[in-house]
Amino acid sequence: MEHNFGYDDENGDYKYAENDHIGYRYQIIKFLGKGSFGTALQCIDHKTGGEVALKVVKNKQKYVYQAGVELKIL
């Protein structure tokens, strides 16, 4: 079964591929780690030219809500 048009696995985790782009801005360099809330990816930010780490939250309502709470704190 396909989840989120093939972008997510059955657990709601983003299925990443090296050199893929996110939002026409971030190019995935490598996988950094995986936790209970999602996946961390090392990327090139094509707007600034620098390297960044992106935290891609699981595509499940409770994780999306918690990420919103975390953003308000930061």
N, C-alpha and C positions, 0 to 999 in steps of 0.2 A: 504494500500500500504506500502511496506517495503522500508525504506530509509537506504542507506549505509549498506546493508546486515543486517539490524535490529539493528544497533548500534546507530542510530540517530532517533529522532522523526521527524514529518512533518515540524518543524521549523528549523531543523539542529542542535538541541541540543543533546548532548550525553546522551543516556539513561544509567545511572549508576546503579550499584547494589553494596550494601555494601559487602565487602570482595572480590570483583572482583579485578583483576589485570590489570594494564595498562602497556604495554611495558615490561612485565615480570619483572618489577622492583617496581612499586608502587601499594600498596594494599589499596583500598579505605576503610577508617574507617567510614566517615560520610559526608553528604552533608553540606556545609558551606553557600552557597548562590547562587543566580542566578541573572545575570544582562543582559544588552542588548547585550553584546559580548559573553556570554557563562556562564559556570557553574564553581564554586569553590568547590573543594573537599579536605577534610583532608585525608592524606594518610601516610602510613608507607613507607619509602624509604628502600627497602631491600638491597641496596648497602651500605648505610651508617648506617642503623639501626635507623635513626632519623625520626621524624615526619615532614611532609612538607604540604604545601597547593599547590594544582595544579589548574591552571586556564585552563579549557578545552574550547577552542574557538569554536563557532558555525561552522558547516560545510557548510559555504556559502562563496563564493569568496571574497566579500567585507570585511568580518570579518577576514578571513585568511590574506588578504593583510594588514589590519590595525594592526593585531597582529605582523606581520613582521616588520612594522614600529616601533611599541612599543618596540620590542626586540632590534632594533638598538639603540634606545634611552637609554635603560637600560644597 
